[in-house]
């Protein structure tokens, strides 16, 4: 067992994670051993009165937010502006601890190979690169990102760091593509020797189970798979909306609990280590219909573009009631719990 400061979960212990879905003053335990989102649909069929039963119709007006990169990142930035950024210091410390504790199994003079999946503009990668660049003599940092503007911003970040004499031990390989397309070149990747570290920081939500399993397969022995996803109330929110939006627009993973379940089911004898962080952001703007930031945040929470304008009014009203019930009140202000969790898997 590597000395990583994370709580450890063991497959085969009989310990099961329970998610509590808060549904208009009703709670229903959902066992994560069932697949997401099939288990939500199955329970809905047997307990329709418990669920928010209004289903959105597939229309040309209803669009998944992931297809609007500009609005997607604006939503994330709005969340940060409303208090989320106050917690980023603890996240940075946790990430540095995890990567500092990683034990490289390669030869002393060999290059550490890193794959960053969906790295966006590189801001979340800074503590990772800082840690690895100072620890190893040679790092090859492959970035797979399908949005061109984000690749340009990441490249600019690298340039600015190097102008200050930083990140000089790290070579960057930017791949403007999806991870599915990147992995289709499996033979080429294996000839290069696989990867020692693969990380996905809030980017696994849209990936099929098969891709997560294949990423694990791309690791060298002793390599680390590191993911960061929402957990708790925010994950429950994604499970909630799975019952009211078309299946084609669902996230593949609602959060950390659903990803952990996949790892346990798909990877024999896997050992998982986690780090949980309590986080939150202000929600008052979400309940102001004309608020730009409020609408950006709501769009991000439901992962739909222009949710208030394109969804049926009754669906919007019911979701906003649900969101209000999820909020915590502190000093006269509303907050949405936004806990997240790191998952570390070391390939045996």
C-alpha positions as CSV (number, residue, x, y, z in Angstrom):
1,X,0.0,0.0,0.0
2,X,1.4,3.4,-1.0
3,X,1.5,6.0,1.7
4,X,-1.1,8.4,0.3
5,X,-3.1,10.4,2.9
6,X,-6.5,9.2,1.8
7,X,-9.2,7.0,3.3
8,X,-9.1,3.5,1.9
9,X,-12.1,1.5,0.6
10,X,-11.6,-2.2,-0.2
11,X,-13.5,-4.2,-2.7
12,X,-15.1,-7.3,-1.3
13,X,-15.6,-6.0,2.2
14,X,-19.4,-6.0,1.9
15,X,-19.5,-2.3,2.5
16,X,-22.0,-0.5,0.2
17,X,-22.4,3.2,-0.4
18,X,-25.9,4.6,-0.1
19,X,-27.0,7.7,-1.9
20,X,-30.0,9.5,-0.4
21,X,-32.1,11.3,-3.1
22,X,-34.0,14.2,-1.7
23,X,-37.2,14.4,-3.7
24,X,-39.7,17.1,-2.7
25,X,-39.7,16.2,1.1
26,X,-39.3,12.5,0.3
27,X,-36.1,10.4,0.5
28,X,-35.5,7.1,-1.2
29,X,-32.2,5.2,-0.8
30,X,-30.6,4.3,-4.1
31,X,-28.1,1.5,-4.1
32,X,-25.1,2.4,-6.2
33,X,-24.5,-1.3,-7.0
34,X,-27.2,-0.7,-9.7
35,X,-26.1,1.0,-12.9
36,X,-26.7,4.7,-13.4
37,X,-29.0,5.8,-14.9
38,X,-30.9,2.6,-15.3
39,X,-31.5,2.2,-11.6
40,X,-33.2,5.6,-11.4
41,X,-35.6,4.7,-14.2
42,X,-36.3,1.3,-12.6
43,X,-37.2,2.8,-9.3
44,X,-39.3,5.5,-11.0
45,X,-41.4,2.8,-12.6
46,X,-42.1,1.2,-9.2
47,X,-42.5,4.3,-7.1
48,X,-43.8,7.0,-9.6
49,X,-45.5,9.0,-6.8
50,X,-42.2,9.5,-5.1
51,X,-40.5,11.0,-8.1
52,X,-40.7,14.2,-9.9
53,X,-42.5,12.6,-12.8
54,X,-42.4,15.4,-15.4
55,X,-40.2,14.3,-18.3
56,X,-38.8,16.7,-20.7
57,X,-39.6,16.1,-24.3
58,X,-36.8,15.8,-26.8
59,X,-37.1,19.0,-28.8
60,X,-34.8,21.0,-31.0
61,X,-34.8,23.8,-28.3
62,X,-33.4,21.6,-25.6
63,X,-29.6,21.3,-25.7
64,X,-27.0,19.7,-23.5
65,X,-24.7,22.3,-22.0
66,X,-21.6,20.3,-22.9
67,X,-22.1,21.3,-26.5
68,X,-21.7,25.0,-25.6
69,X,-18.2,25.3,-24.3
70,X,-18.3,29.1,-23.8
71,X,-21.4,28.9,-21.7
72,X,-20.2,25.8,-19.9
73,X,-17.0,27.6,-18.6
74,X,-19.0,30.8,-17.9
75,X,-21.2,28.7,-15.6
76,X,-18.2,27.3,-13.8
77,X,-16.7,30.7,-13.5
78,X,-20.0,32.1,-12.1
79,X,-20.0,29.4,-9.4
80,X,-16.4,30.3,-8.5
81,X,-17.3,34.0,-8.2
82,X,-20.0,33.2,-5.7
83,X,-17.9,31.6,-3.0
84,X,-16.7,28.3,-4.5
85,X,-13.2,29.7,-5.0
86,X,-12.8,30.2,-1.2
87,X,-12.3,26.4,-0.9
88,X,-9.8,26.0,-3.8
89,X,-6.8,26.3,-1.5
90,X,-7.7,23.1,0.4
91,X,-8.3,21.3,-2.9
92,X,-4.9,22.4,-4.1
93,X,-3.2,21.1,-0.9
94,X,-5.0,17.8,-1.2
95,X,-3.9,17.4,-4.9
96,X,-0.3,18.2,-4.1
97,X,-0.3,15.7,-1.2
98,X,-1.6,13.0,-3.5
99,X,0.9,13.6,-6.3
100,X,3.8,14.1,-3.9
101,X,3.0,10.7,-2.3
102,X,3.0,8.9,-5.7
103,X,5.9,6.5,-6.0
104,X,7.2,6.3,-9.6
105,X,8.1,2.7,-10.5
106,X,10.2,3.5,-13.6
107,X,14.0,3.7,-13.9
108,X,15.7,6.6,-12.1
109,X,16.6,8.3,-15.4
110,X,13.4,7.5,-17.3
111,X,10.7,10.0,-18.2
112,X,7.5,10.1,-16.1
113,X,4.5,9.9,-18.5
114,X,1.4,11.8,-17.5
115,X,-2.0,12.0,-19.3
116,X,-4.4,14.8,-18.4
117,X,-7.9,14.1,-19.7
118,X,-10.2,17.1,-20.3
119,X,-7.8,19.5,-18.7
120,X,-9.6,22.7,-19.9
121,X,-7.4,25.8,-19.6
122,X,-4.9,24.1,-17.2
123,X,-5.8,26.0,-14.1
124,X,-6.6,22.9,-12.1
125,X,-3.4,21.3,-13.4
126,X,-1.1,23.9,-11.8
127,X,-0.5,22.1,-8.5
128,X,0.0,18.8,-10.3
129,X,2.6,20.2,-12.7
130,X,4.3,22.2,-9.9
131,X,4.7,19.1,-7.8
132,X,5.8,16.7,-10.6
133,X,8.2,19.2,-12.2
134,X,10.0,19.8,-9.0
135,X,10.1,16.1,-8.1
136,X,11.2,14.5,-11.4
137,X,14.0,15.2,-13.9
138,X,11.9,14.5,-16.9
139,X,8.1,14.6,-17.3
140,X,6.1,14.2,-20.5
141,X,2.7,15.8,-19.9
142,X,0.1,14.8,-22.5
143,X,-3.0,17.0,-22.5
144,X,-6.2,15.7,-24.2
145,X,-8.7,18.5,-24.6
146,X,-11.4,18.8,-27.4
147,X,-12.0,22.5,-27.1
148,X,-9.6,24.6,-29.1
149,X,-9.9,27.8,-27.0
150,X,-9.0,25.9,-23.9
151,X,-5.9,24.3,-25.5
152,X,-4.8,27.8,-26.5
153,X,-5.2,29.1,-22.9
154,X,-3.3,26.1,-21.5
155,X,-0.5,26.7,-24.0
156,X,-0.4,30.3,-23.0
157,X,-0.2,29.3,-19.3
158,X,2.8,27.0,-20.1
159,X,4.5,29.8,-21.9
160,X,4.0,32.3,-19.1
161,X,5.4,29.8,-16.5
162,X,8.5,29.1,-18.6
163,X,9.2,32.8,-19.1
164,X,9.6,32.8,-15.3
165,X,11.8,29.8,-15.3
166,X,9.2,27.3,-14.1
167,X,8.1,24.0,-15.5
168,X,11.4,23.5,-17.3
169,X,11.6,19.7,-16.6
170,X,8.2,19.1,-18.2
171,X,7.6,18.7,-21.9
172,X,4.0,19.2,-23.1
173,X,2.1,17.4,-25.8
174,X,-1.3,19.0,-26.6
175,X,-3.8,16.8,-28.3
176,X,-6.9,18.7,-29.6
177,X,-9.2,15.7,-29.6
178,X,-11.6,13.7,-27.5
179,X,-10.3,11.0,-25.2
180,X,-12.2,8.4,-27.2
181,X,-10.4,9.4,-30.4
182,X,-7.1,9.5,-28.5
183,X,-7.6,6.0,-27.2
184,X,-8.4,4.7,-30.6
185,X,-4.7,4.9,-31.2
186,X,-4.1,2.3,-28.5
187,X,-1.4,0.4,-30.3
188,X,0.7,3.6,-30.8
189,X,0.2,4.5,-27.1
190,X,1.3,1.1,-25.9
191,X,4.4,1.3,-28.1
192,X,5.2,4.5,-26.3
193,X,5.1,2.6,-23.0
194,X,1.8,3.6,-21.5
195,X,1.3,6.2,-18.7
196,X,2.5,6.4,-15.1
197,X,-0.2,8.9,-14.1
198,X,-3.6,9.5,-15.7
199,X,-5.8,12.2,-14.1
200,X,-9.4,13.5,-14.7
201,X,-10.3,16.5,-12.7
202,X,-14.1,17.0,-13.0
203,X,-14.0,15.6,-16.5
204,X,-15.2,12.0,-16.1
205,X,-18.9,13.0,-16.0
206,X,-19.3,12.6,-19.8
207,X,-17.2,9.4,-20.3
208,X,-18.6,5.9,-20.8
209,X,-17.6,3.2,-18.3
210,X,-15.6,1.5,-21.0
211,X,-13.3,4.6,-21.4
212,X,-12.6,4.7,-17.6
213,X,-11.7,1.0,-17.7
214,X,-9.5,1.5,-20.8
215,X,-7.7,4.4,-19.1
216,X,-6.9,2.1,-16.2
217,X,-5.6,-0.4,-18.7
218,X,-3.2,2.3,-20.2
219,X,-1.4,2.6,-16.8
220,X,2.0,1.1,-16.3
221,X,2.3,-1.2,-13.3
222,X,2.3,1.0,-10.1
223,X,0.7,3.8,-12.1
224,X,-1.9,6.1,-10.6
225,X,-5.4,6.9,-11.8
226,X,-6.6,10.1,-10.2
227,X,-10.1,11.5,-10.5
228,X,-12.0,14.4,-8.9
229,X,-15.8,14.5,-9.0
230,X,-18.7,16.0,-7.0
231,X,-20.2,14.0,-4.2
232,X,-23.1,14.3,-1.8
233,X,-25.7,16.9,-2.5
234,X,-24.4,17.9,-5.9
235,X,-24.1,14.3,-7.0
236,X,-27.7,13.7,-5.8
237,X,-28.7,16.7,-7.9
238,X,-27.3,15.0,-11.0
239,X,-29.2,11.8,-10.1
240,X,-32.3,13.9,-9.6
241,X,-32.2,15.5,-13.1
242,X,-31.6,12.1,-14.6
243,X,-35.3,11.5,-14.1
244,X,-36.4,14.7,-15.9
245,X,-34.2,15.1,-18.9
246,X,-33.8,12.9,-22.0
247,X,-31.4,10.0,-21.7
248,X,-29.2,11.2,-24.5
249,X,-28.3,14.3,-22.4
250,X,-27.5,12.5,-19.2
251,X,-24.1,12.6,-17.6
252,X,-22.4,9.2,-17.7
253,X,-21.3,9.6,-14.1
254,X,-23.3,11.6,-11.6
255,X,-20.4,11.9,-9.3
256,X,-17.8,10.1,-7.2
257,X,-20.1,7.4,-5.7
258,X,-21.2,6.2,-9.2
259,X,-17.6,6.2,-10.4
260,X,-16.4,4.2,-7.4
261,X,-19.1,1.7,-8.1
262,X,-18.0,1.3,-11.7
263,X,-14.4,0.8,-10.6
264,X,-15.4,-1.9,-8.1
265,X,-17.6,-3.7,-10.7
266,X,-15.2,-3.5,-13.7
267,X,-11.7,-3.8,-12.2
268,X,-11.0,-7.0,-10.2
269,X,-9.6,-6.6,-6.7
270,X,-9.3,-2.8,-7.2
271,X,-8.2,-0.8,-4.2
272,X,-9.6,2.7,-4.0
273,X,-8.4,5.6,-1.8
274,X,-10.5,8.8,-1.4
275,X,-10.3,12.3,0.0
276,X,-13.5,14.1,0.8
277,X,-13.8,17.9,0.8
278,X,-16.8,19.9,2.1
279,X,-17.4,22.9,-0.2
280,X,-20.3,25.3,-1.0
281,X,-21.2,28.4,-3.0
282,X,-23.8,31.1,-2.7
283,X,-27.1,30.4,-4.3
284,X,-29.2,33.6,-3.9
285,X,-28.6,34.6,-7.6
286,X,-30.1,31.3,-8.8
287,X,-33.6,32.4,-7.6
288,X,-33.5,35.7,-9.5
289,X,-34.9,35.0,-13.0
290,X,-33.1,38.0,-14.6
291,X,-29.7,37.3,-13.0
292,X,-27.1,36.5,-15.6
293,X,-24.9,34.7,-13.0
294,X,-27.9,33.0,-11.5
295,X,-29.0,31.5,-14.9
296,X,-25.4,30.5,-15.7
297,X,-25.3,28.5,-12.4
298,X,-28.7,26.9,-12.9
299,X,-27.7,25.9,-16.4
300,X,-24.6,24.3,-15.0
301,X,-26.5,22.5,-12.3
302,X,-28.9,20.9,-14.7
303,X,-26.3,20.6,-17.6
304,X,-28.7,22.2,-20.0
305,X,-28.3,25.3,-22.2
306,X,-30.8,28.1,-21.4
307,X,-32.8,25.8,-19.0
308,X,-35.3,28.5,-18.0
309,X,-36.1,29.4,-21.6
310,X,-36.2,26.0,-23.2
311,X,-37.7,23.7,-20.5
312,X,-41.5,23.6,-19.8
313,X,-42.4,26.1,-17.0
314,X,-43.7,23.3,-14.7
315,X,-40.4,21.5,-15.0
316,X,-38.4,24.7,-14.2
317,X,-40.7,25.5,-11.3
318,X,-40.4,22.1,-9.8
319,X,-36.6,22.0,-10.2
320,X,-36.2,25.4,-8.6
321,X,-38.4,24.2,-5.6
322,X,-36.1,21.2,-5.3
323,X,-33.0,23.3,-5.5
324,X,-34.3,25.7,-2.8
325,X,-34.9,22.7,-0.5
326,X,-31.3,21.6,-1.1
327,X,-29.9,25.0,0.1
328,X,-28.5,25.8,3.5
329,X,-29.1,29.2,5.0
330,X,-26.2,31.0,6.8
331,X,-26.3,34.6,8.0
332,X,-29.3,35.3,5.8
333,X,-27.7,33.9,2.6
334,X,-28.5,30.7,0.7
335,X,-25.7,28.2,0.0
336,X,-25.6,25.1,-2.2
337,X,-23.5,22.2,-0.8
338,X,-20.8,21.5,-3.4
339,X,-18.6,18.8,-1.8
340,X,-16.2,16.9,-4.0
341,X,-13.9,13.9,-3.7
342,X,-10.6,12.7,-5.0
343,X,-10.3,9.1,-6.0
344,X,-6.9,7.4,-6.3
345,X,-6.3,4.0,-7.7
346,X,-2.8,2.5,-7.9
347,X,-2.5,-0.2,-10.6
348,X,-1.3,-3.5,-9.1
